Amino acid sequence: MKLFVGLGNPGAKYAANRHNIGFMAVDRIAADHSFTPWKRAFQGQISDGRFGSEKVLLLKPETFMNLSGQSVQAAAAFHKIDAADITVFHDELDLPPAKIKAKFGGGHAGHNGLRSIHAHLGEGYARLRLGIGHPGHKDRVADYVLHDFAKADQAWLDDLMAGISAGAAHLAGGDVPKFLNAVALRMAPPKEKKPAPAAQNTPNPIEAPVADTRSPMEKLLDRFRP
C-alpha cells in the first residue's frame, strides 16, 4: 500500500489558501479516480482506492499544519506502511507558481508540516514540492501562505491539479519521471502542427506585346501586299 499525504489546514476558512495546495492535490486524485468518500480517521480525513493492483490511501491531516506528523504516523503505523512508501504533497515557497519538483529524503527547509513529519517518521519519505512563489520578504510569508490563491492563479492551478491526477497512477507505481511528464504535458501541451499550405499553381505570366519597329512606309506597303 502507498500513502499519499496532502498537507494543509482544516476548515472552510483555509480551504483555498496557498498553504492548502496539498489538500487540493489529494482531493483531485480522489474525485477523478473514484476513490471512497472521505471519512475521519487517524486525526484526519482518509480516502482509498486502487491504481491497478496498487492500493493507495489518501490522507489529509486535521491536526493543523505544524502537527501533521501525528496524523501521518498514526495512519502509517496502523497500515504498516514504510516511510519509503509515503509521498507528501506540500506548498513550496522556493519554487515559482505552477512548478513542481519531486524530492526524496533531505531536510524540511523550514516547512512546518514537513518538520512535524520529520520528527515522527524521519526524513526517508518522498515529497512533491508544489510551487506557490515567494512574497519577496520573509516577514510576509505567514500572511502570504494563509491567503487564498489570486483569481489570476486559477488557470495554472487547475492545470496543475489535472496533471497531478493524470499522473497519479505512475506515482503509485513508483515511476516518478512518468508522473512528472504527465504533469508537464498538462501544463504545457504540445503544440499542434499546422498543415503545410497546399501548393498553388502559379499562373503563366502574360507575355508583353512585341514592339512594332516598322517604318510608316513599311506599314503602308504591308497593307497592300497579297
C-alpha contacts under 8 A as a table, 3 or more apart, distances in Angstrom:
res1	aa1	res2	aa2	distance
1	M	54	E	6.44
1	M	55	K	5.01
1	M	56	V	5.65
1	M	57	L	7.24
1	M	81	I	6.70
1	M	85	D	7.46
2	K	54	E	7.53
2	K	55	K	6.43
2	K	56	V	4.79
2	K	57	L	6.20
2	K	81	I	7.06
2	K	85	D	5.19
2	K	86	I	6.10
2	K	87	T	7.95
2	K	172	A	6.64
3	L	56	V	5.84
3	L	57	L	4.86
3	L	58	L	5.96
3	L	59	L	7.31
3	L	76	A	7.58
3	L	81	I	7.33
3	L	85	D	6.34
3	L	86	I	4.76
3	L	87	T	6.32
4	F	26	V	7.33
4	F	56	V	7.12
4	F	57	L	6.19
4	F	58	L	4.89
4	F	59	L	6.29
4	F	86	I	5.96
4	F	87	T	4.93
4	F	88	V	5.92
4	F	89	F	7.48
5	V	22	G	7.58
5	V	26	V	7.28
5	V	58	L	5.89
5	V	59	L	4.80
5	V	60	K	6.08
5	V	61	P	7.84
5	V	72	V	7.49
5	V	86	I	7.34
5	V	87	T	6.11
5	V	88	V	4.61
5	V	89	F	6.05
6	G	21	I	7.75
6	G	22	G	4.03
6	G	23	F	4.57
6	G	24	M	7.50
6	G	25	A	6.70
6	G	26	V	5.77
6	G	58	L	7.67
6	G	59	L	6.29
6	G	60	K	5.30
6	G	61	P	7.59
6	G	88	V	5.89
6	G	89	F	4.83
6	G	90	H	6.44
7	L	19	H	7.77
7	L	20	N	6.33
7	L	21	I	7.37
7	L	22	G	4.60
7	L	23	F	5.60
7	L	60	K	6.33
7	L	61	P	6.81
7	L	65	M	6.79
7	L	68	S	7.41
7	L	88	V	7.20
7	L	89	F	6.22
7	L	90	H	5.44
7	L	91	D	7.95
7	L	113	G	6.81
8	G	14	Y	7.99
8	G	19	H	5.76
8	G	20	N	4.08
8	G	21	I	6.97
8	G	22	G	6.06
8	G	23	F	5.63
8	G	60	K	7.35
8	G	61	P	7.43
8	G	64	F	6.95
8	G	65	M	5.82
8	G	90	H	7.76
9	N	14	Y	6.08
9	N	15	A	7.48
9	N	19	H	7.55
9	N	20	N	6.36
9	N	61	P	7.82
9	N	62	E	6.52
9	N	63	T	7.60
9	N	64	F	4.82
9	N	65	M	5.71
10	P	14	Y	6.62
10	P	15	A	7.22
10	P	61	P	7.80
10	P	62	E	5.29
10	P	63	T	7.67
10	P	64	F	6.46
11	G	14	Y	5.83
11	G	15	A	6.35
12	A	15	A	4.99
13	K	16	A	7.85
14	Y	17	N	5.26
14	Y	20	N	7.01
14	Y	146	L	7.09
14	Y	147	H	7.88
14	Y	148	D	7.77
15	A	20	N	6.35
16	A	20	N	6.58
16	A	21	I	7.86
16	A	147	H	7.70
16	A	148	D	4.97
16	A	149	F	6.53
17	N	20	N	5.28
17	N	21	I	7.26
17	N	145	V	6.49
17	N	146	L	5.36
17	N	147	H	4.92
17	N	148	D	3.93
17	N	149	F	6.06
18	R	21	I	5.70
18	R	91	D	7.02
18	R	132	I	6.76
18	R	144	Y	7.60
18	R	145	V	4.99
18	R	146	L	6.34
18	R	147	H	6.29
18	R	148	D	5.75
18	R	149	F	5.68
19	H	22	G	7.56
19	H	90	H	7.66
19	H	91	D	5.81
19	H	145	V	4.95
19	H	146	L	6.00
19	H	147	H	7.99
20	N	23	F	5.32
20	N	24	M	6.51
20	N	90	H	7.72
20	N	91	D	7.29
21	I	24	M	4.92
21	I	25	A	6.31
21	I	89	F	7.81
21	I	90	H	6.47
21	I	91	D	5.95
21	I	130	L	7.44
22	G	25	A	5.16
22	G	26	V	6.67
22	G	88	V	7.79
22	G	89	F	4.69
22	G	90	H	4.65
22	G	91	D	6.51
22	G	130	L	7.87
23	F	26	V	5.55
23	F	27	D	6.06
23	F	60	K	6.22
23	F	89	F	7.86
24	M	27	D	5.06
24	M	28	R	6.18
24	M	161	M	7.40
25	A	28	R	5.29
25	A	29	I	6.47
25	A	89	F	7.12
25	A	161	M	5.78
25	A	164	I	6.90
25	A	165	S	7.62
26	V	29	I	5.01
26	V	30	A	6.16
26	V	58	L	6.50
26	V	59	L	7.70
26	V	60	K	7.87
26	V	89	F	7.98
27	D	30	A	5.21
27	D	31	A	6.18
28	R	31	A	5.14
28	R	32	D	6.04
28	R	161	M	6.44
28	R	162	A	7.41
28	R	165	S	6.29
29	I	32	D	5.38
29	I	33	H	6.01
29	I	35	F	7.93
29	I	164	I	7.47
29	I	165	S	4.90
29	I	168	A	7.10
30	A	33	H	5.57
30	A	34	S	6.04
30	A	35	F	4.82
30	A	36	T	7.42
30	A	47	S	7.02
30	A	48	D	7.75
30	A	49	G	7.90
30	A	58	L	7.77
31	A	34	S	5.78
31	A	35	F	6.70
32	D	35	F	7.96
32	D	165	S	6.91
33	H	49	G	7.69
34	S	49	G	7.26
35	F	47	S	6.18
35	F	48	D	5.36
35	F	49	G	4.62
35	F	50	R	7.67
36	T	47	S	5.25
36	T	48	D	5.53
36	T	49	G	6.49
37	P	47	S	6.00
38	W	45	Q	5.87
38	W	46	I	5.32
38	W	47	S	4.89
39	K	45	Q	5.27
39	K	46	I	5.48
39	K	47	S	6.76
40	R	43	Q	7.11
40	R	44	G	5.68
40	R	45	Q	4.56
40	R	46	I	6.32
41	A	44	G	5.43
41	A	45	Q	5.83
41	A	46	I	6.38
42	F	45	Q	7.52
42	F	61	P	7.79
42	F	71	S	5.30
42	F	72	V	7.58
42	F	74	A	5.54
42	F	75	A	5.61
43	Q	61	P	6.15
43	Q	62	E	5.81
43	Q	63	T	6.39
43	Q	70	Q	7.68
43	Q	71	S	5.21
43	Q	74	A	7.99
44	G	59	L	6.75
44	G	60	K	5.46
44	G	61	P	4.10
44	G	62	E	4.43
44	G	63	T	7.03
44	G	71	S	6.34
45	Q	59	L	5.74
45	Q	60	K	5.10
45	Q	61	P	6.40
45	Q	62	E	7.09
46	I	57	L	6.91
46	I	58	L	5.44
46	I	59	L	4.64
46	I	60	K	6.48
47	S	57	L	5.97
47	S	58	L	5.12
47	S	59	L	6.78
48	D	55	K	7.35
48	D	56	V	5.67
48	D	57	L	4.45
48	D	58	L	5.85
49	G	55	K	5.89
49	G	56	V	5.54
49	G	57	L	6.75
50	R	53	S	6.62
50	R	54	E	5.56
50	R	55	K	4.44
50	R	56	V	5.73
51	F	54	E	5.26
51	F	55	K	6.50
51	F	56	V	7.44
51	F	169	A	5.48
51	F	172	A	7.02
52	G	55	K	7.89
54	E	172	A	6.77
54	E	173	G	7.10
56	V	172	A	7.12
59	L	72	V	7.63
61	P	64	F	7.08
61	P	65	M	7.87
61	P	68	S	5.67
61	P	71	S	5.50
61	P	72	V	7.08
62	E	65	M	7.97
62	E	68	S	7.47
62	E	71	S	7.64
63	T	66	N	7.66
63	T	67	L	5.47
63	T	68	S	5.80
63	T	70	Q	7.63
63	T	71	S	7.06
64	F	67	L	5.88
64	F	68	S	6.41
65	M	68	S	5.32
65	M	112	N	6.33
65	M	113	G	4.90
66	N	69	G	7.94
66	N	112	N	4.86
66	N	113	G	5.02
66	N	115	R	7.50
66	N	116	S	5.97
67	L	70	Q	5.94
67	L	71	S	7.72
67	L	113	G	6.74
67	L	116	S	5.66
67	L	117	I	7.98
68	S	71	S	5.61
68	S	72	V	6.45
68	S	113	G	5.51
68	S	114	L	7.78
68	S	116	S	5.91
68	S	117	I	6.34
69	G	72	V	5.03
69	G	73	Q	5.86
69	G	113	G	7.14
69	G	114	L	7.64
69	G	116	S	4.68
69	G	117	I	3.85
69	G	118	H	7.30
69	G	119	A	7.11
69	G	120	H	5.63
69	G	121	L	7.50
70	Q	73	Q	5.34
70	Q	74	A	6.23
70	Q	116	S	7.63
70	Q	117	I	7.48
70	Q	120	H	6.91
71	S	74	A	5.17
71	S	75	A	6.33
72	V	75	A	5.31
72	V	76	A	6.08
72	V	117	I	7.09
73	Q	76	A	5.12
73	Q	77	A	5.92
73	Q	117	I	7.70
73	Q	120	H	6.33
73	Q	121	L	6.65
74	A	77	A	5.28
74	A	78	F	6.19
75	A	78	F	5.34
75	A	79	H	6.24
76	A	79	H	5.38
76	A	80	K	5.58
76	A	81	I	4.75
76	A	82	D	6.96
76	A	83	A	7.78
77	A	80	K	4.97
77	A	81	I	6.54
78	F	81	I	7.92
81	I	85	D	6.43
81	I	86	I	7.48
82	D	85	D	5.44
82	D	86	I	7.04
83	A	86	I	5.27
83	A	121	L	6.79
83	A	124	G	5.76
83	A	125	Y	4.97
84	A	124	G	5.87
84	A	125	Y	4.85
84	A	126	A	6.86
85	D	125	Y	6.92
85	D	126	A	7.76
86	I	125	Y	5.51
86	I	126	A	6.14
87	T	125	Y	6.29
87	T	126	A	4.61
87	T	127	R	5.13
87	T	128	L	7.09
88	V	125	Y	7.80
88	V	126	A	6.27
88	V	127	R	4.45
88	V	128	L	6.04
89	F	127	R	5.87
89	F	128	L	4.87
89	F	129	R	6.42
89	F	130	L	7.11
90	H	127	R	7.38
90	H	128	L	6.41
90	H	129	R	5.59
90	H	130	L	5.93
91	D	129	R	6.02
91	D	130	L	4.91
91	D	131	G	6.05
91	D	132	I	6.31
92	E	95	L	5.83
92	E	129	R	5.37
92	E	130	L	5.32
92	E	131	G	4.72
92	E	132	I	5.88
92	E	133	G	7.24
93	L	96	P	7.49
93	L	131	G	6.16
93	L	132	I	5.63
93	L	133	G	4.98
93	L	134	H	5.00
94	D	131	G	6.95
94	D	132	I	7.93
94	D	133	G	6.29
94	D	134	H	6.46
95	L	99	K	6.20
95	L	100	I	7.58
95	L	129	R	7.92
95	L	130	L	7.37
95	L	131	G	4.38
95	L	132	I	6.49
95	L	133	G	5.55
95	L	134	H	7.75
96	P	99	K	5.77
96	P	131	G	5.17
96	P	132	I	5.90
96	P	133	G	4.35
96	P	134	H	7.48
97	P	130	L	7.80
97	P	131	G	4.66
97	P	132	I	4.22
97	P	133	G	4.92
98	A	130	L	7.08
98	A	131	G	5.60
98	A	132	I	6.81
98	A	156	W	6.03
98	A	157	L	6.68
98	A	160	L	6.51
99	K	130	L	6.23
99	K	131	G	4.96
99	K	132	I	7.92
100	I	128	L	6.85
100	I	129	R	5.55
100	I	130	L	4.80
100	I	131	G	5.90
100	I	180	L	7.92
101	K	128	L	5.83
101	K	129	R	5.19
101	K	130	L	6.91
101	K	180	L	7.98
102	A	126	A	7.35
102	A	127	R	5.99
102	A	128	L	4.64
102	A	129	R	6.18
102	A	176	V	7.64
103	K	106	G	7.91
103	K	126	A	5.77
103	K	127	R	5.35
103	K	128	L	6.36
103	K	129	R	7.51
104	F	124	G	6.84
104	F	125	Y	5.87
104	F	126	A	4.26
104	F	127	R	6.21
105	G	123	E	4.95
105	G	124	G	4.79
105	G	125	Y	5.69
105	G	126	A	6.31
106	G	123	E	6.08
106	G	124	G	7.77
107	G	123	E	7.00
108	H	111	H	5.71
108	H	112	N	7.97
108	H	114	L	5.34
108	H	115	R	5.56
108	H	118	H	7.43
110	G	114	L	7.81
110	G	115	R	6.74
111	H	114	L	5.42
111	H	115	R	5.97
112	N	115	R	4.92
112	N	116	S	6.28
113	G	116	S	5.31
113	G	117	I	6.44
114	L	117	I	4.97
114	L	118	H	5.99
115	R	118	H	5.13
115	R	119	A	6.32
116	S	119	A	5.08
116	S	120	H	6.51
117	I	120	H	5.20
117	I	121	L	5.77
117	I	122	G	6.99
117	I	123	E	7.89
118	H	121	L	5.32
118	H	122	G	4.31
118	H	123	E	5.26
119	A	122	G	5.96
121	L	124	G	7.61
122	G	125	Y	7.85
134	H	137	H	7.66
134	H	141	V	7.31
135	P	138	K	7.68
135	P	140	R	6.24
135	P	141	V	6.28
135	P	144	Y	6.47
136	G	140	R	7.49
137	H	140	R	5.62
137	H	141	V	6.93
138	K	141	V	5.27
139	D	142	A	7.32
140	R	143	D	5.61
140	R	144	Y	6.04
141	V	144	Y	5.00
141	V	145	V	6.16
142	A	145	V	5.56
142	A	146	L	6.24
143	D	146	L	5.32
143	D	147	H	6.32
144	Y	147	H	5.47
145	V	148	D	7.81
149	F	153	D	6.13
149	F	154	Q	7.42
150	A	153	D	5.31
150	A	154	Q	7.15
151	K	154	Q	5.53
152	A	155	A	6.99
153	D	156	W	5.84
153	D	157	L	5.97
154	Q	157	L	4.95
154	Q	158	D	5.92
155	A	158	D	5.38
155	A	159	D	6.39
156	W	159	D	5.04
156	W	160	L	6.01
156	W	187	M	7.21
157	L	160	L	5.06
157	L	161	M	6.21
158	D	161	M	5.23
158	D	162	A	6.15
159	D	162	A	5.04
159	D	163	G	6.07
159	D	186	R	6.06
159	D	187	M	5.73
160	L	163	G	5.07
160	L	164	I	6.20
160	L	183	V	6.59
160	L	186	R	7.16
160	L	187	M	6.34
161	M	164	I	5.12
161	M	165	S	6.22
162	A	165	S	5.12
162	A	166	A	6.08
162	A	183	V	7.68
162	A	186	R	7.06
163	G	166	A	4.95
163	G	167	G	6.17
163	G	182	A	5.85
163	G	183	V	3.94
163	G	184	A	7.19
163	G	185	L	7.45
163	G	186	R	5.17
163	G	187	M	7.07
164	I	167	G	5.27
164	I	168	A	5.93
164	I	179	F	7.48
164	I	182	A	7.45
164	I	183	V	5.69
165	S	168	A	5.13
166	A	169	A	7.43
166	A	179	F	8.00
166	A	182	A	6.28
166	A	183	V	7.21
167	G	170	H	5.43
167	G	171	L	6.44
167	G	178	K	7.12
167	G	179	F	4.42
167	G	180	L	7.15
167	G	181	N	7.83
167	G	182	A	5.10
167	G	183	V	6.47
168	A	171	L	4.98
168	A	172	A	6.17
168	A	179	F	6.60
169	A	172	A	5.09
169	A	173	G	6.26
169	A	179	F	7.79
170	H	173	G	5.00
170	H	174	G	6.30
170	H	175	D	5.14
170	H	176	V	6.68
170	H	178	K	6.07
170	H	179	F	5.20
171	L	174	G	5.10
171	L	175	D	5.50
171	L	176	V	5.50
171	L	178	K	7.78
171	L	179	F	5.54
172	A	175	D	7.56
175	D	178	K	5.61
175	D	179	F	6.41
176	V	179	F	4.91
176	V	180	L	6.15
177	P	180	L	5.14
177	P	181	N	6.08
178	K	181	N	4.92
178	K	182	A	6.18
179	F	182	A	5.19
179	F	183	V	6.49
180	L	183	V	5.07
180	L	184	A	6.14
181	N	184	A	4.94
181	N	185	L	6.12
182	A	185	L	5.23
182	A	186	R	6.47
183	V	186	R	5.23
183	V	187	M	6.21
184	A	187	M	5.00
184	A	188	A	5.91
184	A	189	P	7.49
185	L	188	A	5.30
185	L	189	P	4.70
185	L	190	P	7.07
186	R	189	P	5.53
214	R	217	M	7.99
214	R	218	E	5.82
214	R	219	K	6.24
215	S	218	E	5.19
215	S	219	K	6.31
216	P	219	K	5.12
216	P	220	L	6.26
217	M	220	L	5.11
217	M	221	L	6.21
218	E	221	L	5.11
218	E	222	D	6.08
219	K	222	D	5.17
219	K	223	R	6.54
220	L	223	R	5.31
220	L	224	F	7.04
221	L	224	F	5.46
221	L	225	R	6.43
222	D	225	R	5.23
